[in-house]
Amino acid sequence: MSVTYVFEATVVKYTRNRIVIYPPKEYQEKLRKHHGKKVKVIVVIEPE
């Protein structure tokens, strides 16, 4: 069974060719239990 979370996130760091996406506080605990697992990510950038 898959679990889906939908939220807006912020790109907070870019170092050594790595990007970090920071989820909102209310999702951090939910995502913590999946630490270390491979996940599928869809990123949508809306025009400003």
Secondary structure in CASP SS format (residue, H / E / C, confidence):
PFRMAT SS
TARGET T0000
AUTHOR 0000-0000-0000
METHOD secondary structure of the structure
MODEL  1
M C 1.00
S C 1.00
V C 1.00
T C 1.00
Y C 1.00
V C 1.00
F C 1.00
E C 1.00
A C 1.00
T E 1.00
V E 1.00
V E 1.00
K E 1.00
Y E 1.00
T E 1.00
R C 1.00
N C 1.00
R E 1.00
I E 1.00
V E 1.00
I E 1.00
Y E 1.00
P C 1.00
P C 1.00
K H 1.00
E H 1.00
Y H 1.00
Q H 1.00
E H 1.00
K H 1.00
L H 1.00
R H 1.00
K C 1.00
H C 1.00
H C 1.00
G C 1.00
K C 1.00
K C 1.00
V C 1.00
K C 1.00
V C 1.00
I C 1.00
V C 1.00
V C 1.00
I C 1.00
E C 1.00
P C 1.00
E C 1.00
END
